[in-house]
Each structure stands twice: as C-alpha cells, then as structure tokens.
C-alpha cells in the first residue's frame, strides 16, 4: 500500500467518524429532550424511544431536510 492509498483511507475513515458523531449527538439530544416528530403529526409508536431516535436521525440531516419533510406532510 502506498502513501496515496493510505491518505485516501484515512480521509474516508475521518469523514465517516465525523458523520457518526453528528448523528449520535442529534439522536442523544432528541432522546434526552424527548423530541418526537412522529407524535407531532399524530403517528403513535409502541416504543417512544424509537420516535426519539428516528427524529434524531432526521435532525442530523439538517434544517432543509426537516423543512422539506414538514412541507410534504402539510401537502405543499
């Protein structure tokens, strides 16, 4: 393995790690604050923690993704 391959692998691992940290942070915030976007739109889940975690995943995508999702739910 040459240095170029090693650098590419290192960049890839770092990018994956940073994305996982962001995802974990958003999920943790939603779980601790009990934020559930599914409950807001009237979808009840048997395990509330699932709604919190899924909301964290949605939040980790950013404000544009949330705005698009809410727009679709409203029928816009």
Secondary structure, 3 states (H helix, E strand, C coil): CCHHHHHHHHHHHHHHHHHHHHHHHHHHHHHHHCCCHHHHCCCCCCCHHHHHHHHHHHHHCCHHHHHHHHHHHHCC
